Amino acid sequence: MGAAYLVALLISLAGMAALDRRFTLFFWRDGWRAAVTLLVGVAFFLVWDVVGIDLGIFFRGETSFMTGVQLAPELPLEEVFFLVLLCWLTMNLHSGARLALGALAARREGARA
């Protein structure tokens, strides 16, 4: 039970990768740019977490579903995987919305012609 949350995050990340590959959204569109964007986003939120922990705003919840591995006081290992998932999901949604809006605009242009 101690790794259930981490396993769920890894399964979710595999789903993000599958959607990304299927629709050429983020990493499969431009790998280098995607990697830099993802790293910057995760670093930003890790700094955010550390500041929140330092200010006494964020605390690690006690649950049997987590591994118990901490990268820093009150910063569990699973947080990094969650932040990767959050950033990747956001970029997939952004890229998917751009593709959908582009297809809609092209359909409207075709209907006018």
N, C-alpha and C positions, 0 to 999 in steps of 0.2 A: 504494500500500500504506500510505502514511503516515496515512491517515484511516480505515482499516478498523475500528478499535475504536470510533471516534466514530460511524461509520455504523451499526455494530451496536447501539450504545446508542440512537441515534435510531430505528432500526427497532423496538427493544424498547419504547421510549417510545410509539411509535405503537400498538403492541400493547396497552400499558397503557391508552391512551386509548380504544381500540376496546372493550376489555373493560369499562372504566368506563362508557362510553356505553351499551353493550348491556344491561348489568345494573343501571344507575343506582347505581353503587357509591359514588363519592367526589366527584368534581367535578360530576357530573351530578345528584347528590343535593342538595348545598349548596355552590355554587361559592366563596363568600366564606370559609366555614369551612375548606374544603379548601385554598384558596390559603394561608391563614394557617398551617394545620397543616403544609403542605408546606414553606413558607418557614422556619418555626421548626425543623422537622426537619433541613432541609438546612443551615441556619445552625449548629445544634448540632453536626452532624457535620463541618462545615468547621472550626469551632473545635477540635473533637477532633483533626482532621487536623493543624492548625497546631501544636497543643500537642505532638502526637506527633512531628512533624517537628522542632520546636524541641528536644525531648528526645533526638533522635537515634534514635527508634524506627521511624519511617516513612521510607522512601526511594522515590524514583521509579525504577521499573524501566526499563531500557533495552530498547526493542523497536522494530522497524520498523513496527509496526501503529498507533502513536500519532502524533499530529500534531507533537509536539515543542514545542507552545505551552505555556508555563508561566505560571500566574497569580501564582505566588510561587516561591521556590526549593523544589524538590522537590514542587510542587503542580501537576500537569498539568491542562490544560483539561478533559480527559475525566473527571476526578474529580468535577466539579460535575454533569455529566450522569449519572454513575453514582450519585451521591447522590440526585438527583431520582428516578431509576429505583428505587432501593432504598426510598425513603420512599413513593413512589406504590404500588409493589408491596405494601408492608406494609399500607398503608391499604386497598388493594383486597382483600387477603386478609382483613383484619379485617372490613371491611364485608360481604364475601361470606360469611364464616363466620357473622356475625350474621343475615344473610338466610336462610342455610341452616338455622340452628338455629331461627329463627322459623318457617320453613315446616314444619320437623319437629314443633315444638311444636303448631302449628295442626293438623297432620295427626293428631297424637295426641289432641288435644282433640276433633276431629271423630269420631274412632273411638270415643271414650268416650260421645259423645252419642247 
